[in-house]
Amino acid sequence: MKAAWVVPRWSPDVRGGAETAARMVAERLAALPGWEVEVFTSRAVDHFTWANTLPEGTETLNGVEVHRFTCSGVRFDDDPAFAARVIHYPRSASMDEARRWVAMQGPTSADLVDAIAGSDADVVTFTPYLFAPAVQGLPRVAARSVLAAAAHDEPLLHLAVYRELFGAAASFVYYTPEERTLVERRFEVAHRPHAILGLGIETPAALPGAAALPDDLGDTPYVVSLGRVEEGKGSRMLARFFEEYKRRRPGPLKLVLVGPVTQAERYTHDDVVLTGAVDEATKWALLAHARAFVSPSPYESFSLVLMEAWWAGLPALVNGRCAVTRGHAARSGGGVWFEGYASFEAALDRLLGDEAVAARMAQCGKAYVEEHYSWPRLVDAYRTFYESRA
């Protein structure tokens, strides 16, 4: 069995998102007897610039043969006003405008697309749906294609070019039932072969002790959020809500935002802590000693960080406007959700004020992860699905 993945970036330095999901799955399948796995990607690590950082050519990483190609540079540099108009009004964009937008978004390379077409892989998986390698490459191998779209309910899903992309895919991998529902409502693909598989997480042998926490936290009680700290991930909204919560509930509680930060000047409240990107030991220490986990993102296709929080034994508070994380919380019993400040305050009061309720949610969340998202079970499910598509 030979399987290929097409992704915009492929590097251990890329944390989170569809690329990390693809790497975790592909490396595990590459370790199976009789399997070969290859990847077609750009030389980039930075998804804002697509700078050609890594060497061109082929290398083997963790059993996966990775082919990297030189691609276009800065996203939307040619006409940022046009790009902004398409982003904000995607339904009004013509097919030609949508194609131009995808090319400008990148990363684009004729050599990359030709290499995809020349692959002898039995199955070629494209992820995520949004970028040029999927849009330009999938039609070249449509009969062998799997689209792991990592779709969420964002305006750009309505661009005309994506109707063509989803329509060309031979089969689909979804991470959650909510993603499948979204895609099948948007596109006429319900009759295509598919599987709802999900993802596993990389867990430590044991959770770190309090000594691994950053020095400025000490014994301070806190709630924690993981992921990119930016407007689009709901971080600014969460910070505003927390500032109001502290105005109404004075005390030592802090909010710790863990992940790469954009516009740090927007998070200046004394009780909002920005750690920036941290190593794995620090991340797990921050989870292990938090009172609760908060996921403010309105757009998720799976949410690995929510699974990590549950595995670490935390109750969760998620954005009710995100169907995926709300679905996880409802199915597991491991969390509650908010849809505005009033419900945020009530939910946080409940998680912090009722230890029995919080403990029960944490137990339910961990059981959900262990039952549904263990890697041995998932690898067998992915193997079965891909071999059925060969």
C-alpha positions in Angstrom: 0.0 0.0 0.0 1.4 3.4 -1.0 -0.2 6.6 0.3 0.6 10.2 -0.3 -0.3 13.4 1.5 -0.4 16.9 0.0 0.0 19.7 2.5 1.2 23.3 2.4 3.9 22.7 5.1 5.6 19.7 6.6 7.9 20.1 9.6 8.1 19.2 13.2 8.3 22.9 13.8 4.7 23.4 12.6 2.5 23.1 15.6 -1.3 22.6 15.5 -3.6 22.7 12.6 -4.3 20.3 9.7 -0.6 19.9 8.8 0.2 18.5 12.3 -2.8 16.2 12.1 -1.6 14.9 8.7 1.9 14.3 10.1 0.6 12.4 13.1 -1.5 10.1 10.9 1.0 9.6 8.1 3.9 8.8 10.3 1.9 6.1 12.1 0.7 4.6 8.9 4.3 4.6 7.5 5.3 2.4 10.4 2.8 -0.4 9.3 4.2 -3.4 7.5 3.8 -3.1 3.8 3.0 0.6 3.8 4.9 3.4 2.0 4.1 7.0 2.7 5.2 10.1 0.8 4.4 13.8 1.1 4.3 16.7 -1.4 4.7 20.1 0.1 6.4 23.5 0.0 9.7 24.6 1.6 7.9 26.9 3.9 7.4 26.8 7.7 5.8 30.3 8.0 2.3 30.3 6.6 2.1 34.1 6.5 5.0 34.5 4.1 5.6 31.0 2.5 9.2 31.9 2.7 11.3 29.1 1.1 13.1 28.2 4.3 13.7 24.5 4.1 15.9 22.8 1.4 14.4 21.8 -1.9 14.4 18.1 -2.7 13.5 14.9 -0.9 14.3 13.7 2.6 13.0 11.0 4.9 11.5 12.1 8.2 10.2 9.5 10.7 9.7 7.0 7.9 7.9 9.4 5.5 9.5 10.5 2.2 9.0 14.2 2.0 9.3 16.0 -1.4 9.6 19.8 -1.0 9.2 22.4 -3.8 10.0 26.1 -4.2 6.8 28.0 -4.1 5.5 31.6 -4.3 6.3 34.1 -1.6 4.3 36.5 0.5 0.5 35.9 0.6 -1.6 38.6 -1.1 1.4 40.8 -1.6 0.3 41.7 -5.2 -3.2 43.1 -4.3 -4.1 43.1 -0.6 -7.3 45.1 -1.3 -8.6 42.5 -3.7 -7.8 39.7 -1.3 -9.6 41.5 1.6 -12.7 42.0 -0.6 -12.8 38.3 -1.4 -12.3 37.3 2.2 -15.1 39.5 3.4 -17.5 38.9 0.5 -16.8 35.4 -0.8 -20.3 34.7 -2.0 -20.0 37.6 -4.5 -16.7 36.5 -6.0 -16.7 35.0 -9.5 -15.0 31.7 -10.2 -12.1 33.6 -11.9 -11.8 35.9 -8.8 -11.8 32.8 -6.5 -9.1 31.1 -8.6 -7.0 34.3 -8.5 -7.5 34.5 -4.7 -6.4 30.9 -4.2 -3.3 31.5 -6.3 -2.4 34.6 -4.4 -3.0 32.8 -1.1 -0.5 30.1 -2.1 1.7 28.4 -1.8 1.8 27.9 -5.5 4.2 25.8 -7.6 3.7 24.2 -11.0 6.4 21.7 -10.2 4.6 20.7 -7.0 1.3 20.1 -8.9 3.1 18.1 -11.6 4.8 15.9 -9.0 1.5 15.2 -7.4 0.1 14.1 -10.8 3.2 11.9 -11.3 2.9 10.1 -8.0 2.2 6.3 -8.2 0.5 6.3 -4.8 -2.7 4.3 -4.5 -4.4 7.0 -2.5 -3.5 10.8 -2.3 -4.8 12.8 0.6 -5.2 16.5 0.4 -5.4 18.7 3.6 -6.6 21.3 4.4 -9.1 22.3 1.7 -8.2 26.0 1.8 -4.8 26.3 0.1 -3.5 26.2 -3.4 -1.9 22.7 -3.3 -5.3 21.1 -2.7 -7.3 23.3 -5.1 -4.7 22.9 -7.9 -3.5 19.4 -7.2 -6.6 17.3 -6.4 -8.2 17.5 -9.8 -5.0 16.0 -11.3 -5.5 12.8 -9.3 -9.3 13.0 -8.6 -10.0 9.2 -8.9 -7.4 8.4 -6.2 -8.1 11.4 -4.0 -9.1 11.7 -0.3 -10.0 15.2 0.9 -9.3 15.6 4.6 -10.8 19.1 4.4 -10.5 20.2 8.1 -13.5 22.3 7.2 -15.3 24.6 9.6 -18.1 27.0 9.2 -16.2 30.0 7.8 -17.2 32.4 5.1 -14.5 31.3 2.7 -16.2 27.9 2.4 -18.6 29.6 0.1 -16.0 30.6 -2.5 -17.1 29.1 -5.9 -13.7 27.3 -6.4 -14.4 25.1 -3.4 -17.6 23.8 -4.8 -15.4 22.5 -7.7 -12.8 21.1 -5.3 -15.2 19.2 -3.1 -17.1 18.0 -6.1 -13.9 16.5 -7.6 -12.9 14.5 -4.5 -13.4 10.8 -4.7 -13.7 10.3 -0.9 -13.5 12.2 2.4 -12.0 11.9 5.8 -13.9 13.9 8.5 -12.6 14.6 12.0 -16.1 14.9 13.6 -19.8 14.4 12.8 -20.2 18.1 12.8 -17.6 18.5 10.0 -19.4 15.9 8.0 -22.8 17.6 8.5 -21.3 21.0 7.5 -19.7 19.7 4.3 -22.7 17.6 3.2 -25.0 20.6 3.7 -22.7 22.8 1.7 -21.8 20.4 -1.1 -23.5 17.5 -2.9 -21.1 14.8 -1.6 -23.1 12.7 0.8 -23.1 9.8 -1.6 -19.2 9.7 -1.7 -17.2 7.2 0.4 -16.2 8.7 3.7 -15.1 8.0 7.3 -15.3 10.0 10.5 -12.0 9.2 12.2 -10.7 11.9 14.4 -7.2 12.3 15.8 -5.2 11.1 18.8 -2.8 13.1 21.0 0.8 12.9 22.0 0.7 12.3 25.8 3.6 12.3 28.4 4.3 9.3 30.5 3.2 11.4 33.5 2.0 14.9 34.1 4.7 17.3 35.3 4.8 18.6 38.8 4.2 22.2 39.8 7.9 22.9 39.6 7.6 22.9 35.8 5.3 25.9 35.9 6.5 29.3 34.9 7.9 31.2 37.9 5.4 34.0 37.8 2.4 31.7 38.4 3.5 30.0 41.6 0.5 29.0 43.6 -1.9 31.4 41.7 -5.2 29.8 40.6 -5.8 30.1 36.9 -7.8 28.9 33.9 -5.9 28.1 30.7 -6.4 28.3 27.0 -4.1 26.7 24.4 -3.6 27.8 20.8 -2.6 30.8 18.7 -3.4 34.0 20.5 -5.2 36.0 17.9 -8.6 37.6 17.1 -9.6 34.8 14.7 -9.2 32.1 17.4 -11.4 34.0 19.9 -8.5 35.0 22.2 -9.4 38.7 22.3 -13.0 38.0 23.1 -11.9 35.6 25.9 -9.6 38.3 27.3 -12.4 40.9 27.3 -14.8 38.4 28.9 -12.3 37.5 31.6 -11.5 41.2 32.3 -15.2 41.8 32.9 -15.4 38.6 35.0 -12.6 39.9 37.2 -14.3 43.2 37.6 -17.4 41.4 38.9 -15.5 38.7 40.7 -12.3 40.2 42.3 -9.7 37.8 43.5 -6.4 36.1 42.5 -7.7 34.1 39.5 -5.7 34.5 36.3 -6.3 33.6 32.7 -3.2 32.0 31.0 -3.1 32.2 27.2 -0.6 29.7 25.9 0.7 29.9 22.3 2.2 32.2 19.7 0.9 35.8 20.2 -0.1 38.4 17.6 -0.8 41.9 18.7 0.3 41.4 22.3 -0.4 45.0 23.1 -4.1 44.1 23.1 -3.7 41.9 26.2 -2.6 44.2 29.0 -4.8 43.3 31.9 -2.8 42.4 35.0 -4.6 39.0 35.3 -4.2 37.9 31.7 -0.9 36.1 31.3 0.7 35.6 27.9 3.3 32.8 27.9 4.0 32.7 24.1 4.9 29.4 22.6 6.1 26.9 25.2 7.8 23.5 25.2 5.8 20.3 25.8 6.8 19.9 29.4 5.6 23.4 30.2 2.4 23.0 28.2 1.5 19.8 30.2 2.4 21.4 33.5 0.1 24.4 32.7 -2.7 22.0 31.9 -2.0 19.8 34.9 -2.3 22.6 37.5 -5.1 24.7 35.9 -8.6 24.9 37.4 -10.3 24.6 34.0 -9.7 24.8 30.3 -11.3 27.4 28.0 -11.6 27.1 24.2 -12.8 30.4 22.8 -12.3 29.5 19.1 -15.5 29.7 16.9 -13.8 27.7 14.1 -12.5 24.2 14.7 -12.6 21.0 12.7 -11.4 18.8 15.6 -9.5 20.6 18.4 -6.5 18.6 19.6 -6.0 21.1 22.5 -9.4 20.2 23.9 -8.5 16.5 23.9 -5.2 17.4 25.6 -7.0 19.3 28.3 -9.4 16.5 29.0 -6.6 13.9 29.1 -4.9 16.2 31.6 -8.0 16.0 33.8 -9.6 19.4 33.3 -13.3 20.4 32.8 -13.8 22.5 29.7 -15.6 25.6 28.8 -16.0 26.0 25.0 -17.4 28.6 22.6 -21.0 27.5 21.9 -20.8 29.0 18.4 -18.3 26.3 17.4 -20.4 23.3 16.5 -17.4 20.9 16.8 -16.2 21.7 20.3 -19.8 22.1 21.5 -20.5 18.7 20.0 -17.5 17.2 21.8 -18.7 18.7 25.1 -22.2 17.5 24.7 -21.2 13.9 23.7 -18.6 13.5 26.4 -20.2 15.3 29.3 -16.8 16.8 29.8 -17.7 20.5 29.4 -20.1 23.3 29.1 -20.4 26.1 26.6 -21.0 29.9 26.5 -22.7 32.0 23.9 -22.1 35.5 25.4 -20.8 37.1 28.5 -23.7 36.1 30.7 -23.4 32.4 30.0 -19.6 32.6 30.2 -19.8 34.1 33.8 -22.4 31.5 34.8 -20.4 28.6 33.4 -17.1 29.7 34.9 -18.8 30.2 38.3 -20.1 26.7 38.1 -16.7 25.2 37.2 -14.8 27.1 39.8 -17.5 26.9 42.5 -18.6 23.3 42.5 -15.6 20.9 42.8 -17.8 17.8 42.4 -19.3 19.0 39.1 -15.9 20.0 37.8 -14.4 16.7 38.8 -17.2 14.7 37.2 -16.8 16.7 33.9 -13.0 16.1 34.0 -13.6 12.4 34.4 -16.1 12.3 31.6 -13.8 14.2 29.3 -10.8 11.9 29.9 -12.9 8.8 29.4 -14.2 10.2 26.1 -10.6 10.8 24.8 -9.5 7.3 25.9 -12.5 5.6 24.4 -12.6 7.3 21.0 -9.2 8.9 20.3 -6.5 6.4 21.3 -3.9 6.0 18.6 -4.0 2.2 18.3 -7.7 2.3 17.6 -7.4 5.3 15.2 -4.5 3.8 13.2 -6.5 0.6 12.6 -9.5 2.7 11.4 -7.3 4.8 9.1 -5.6 1.7 7.7 -9.0 0.0 7.0 -10.4 3.1 5.3 -7.3 3.8 3.1 -7.0 0.1 2.1 -10.6 0.2 1.0 -9.9 3.1 -1.3 -6.8 1.6 -3.0 
